[in-house]
Every structure is written in structure tokens, then in C-alpha cells.
Amino acid sequence: MQVNEADEKFNQAELEQLARRWLSDIRQNLSGATESGKLVVSMNIDAPPEIQWRFILIALSQSQSDDELSHIAAGPIEYLLSWHGESYIDVIESEAASNPKFARALTGVWQHMMRDEVWSRVQWLQKGVSEPLQY
């Protein structure tokens, strides 16, 4: 399974399988050097933003712990906002308003390479969460 811009046919089943494997690796405290970890990093950088967004939602729906939410925040969400923040911040705000689990995951996002305008909107969303992730 390879993720890159040429592979826009990445289907739902493949994304679900990747999310399951990646979250399983996180649950087992395995490093990011696993095959699934490498694929997620590659996807964060190379995949079209639509695939990244679908993966985020799938991983979020399968997540079971704050540790997993933290990995989703500091990986896929952070990268999506860093590379495609201007075109995805409205979608992010809408999802945060309707999905408390997603809003909570946003509290684990750092500015990374985000533009200041996007980062200020993320910070506003973070302030609205009553139980932020603990590190």
C-alpha cells in the first residue's frame, strides 16, 4: 500500500485498514518506524488533502484513548493544517463544532508550519474545549 498524489483512488477500506494498523501500533507503544507509521507520515506529506482529511476522520472514529488522539493531532491534523490550512480551516471549524472528540483532538495541535491566520483560528477552537488533552 503506497500513498502518493498519483494514487487518488485510495479507497475507504484501505484507509480504514491503515488507520487500524497505525492505531494498533500506537497502542503497543511501537515507534514511528513501523510500516504503518511510515505510510502515515508519507500520506501527511504526499497525499492529496482530501485523502488526508478522510484518514483523519477514520482514525478519529477508531481512536480509543487520549494517546491516540494526541498522535492524530500532532501528525495528520497538524500536517493538513500546515500544508492546506487556508483551504481546510472552515472544514476543521465545522467538524469541531459538531464533533466533540475532534474538538478535543485539536487541543493537541501545535502551530508547526501553520500560517498565523490559520493558527489563530485553531487556538480559538482550542480555547472552547472544556477538557483539553493532557500531556
Secondary structure, DSSP 8 states (H G I E B T S, - for coil): ---STT-TT--HHHHHHHHHHHHHHHHTT--TTSHHHHHHHHHHHHS-HHHHHHHHHHHHHH--SHHHHHHHIIIIIHHHHHHHHHHHHHHHHHHHHH-HHHHHHHTT---TT--HHHHHHHHHHHHT-SS----
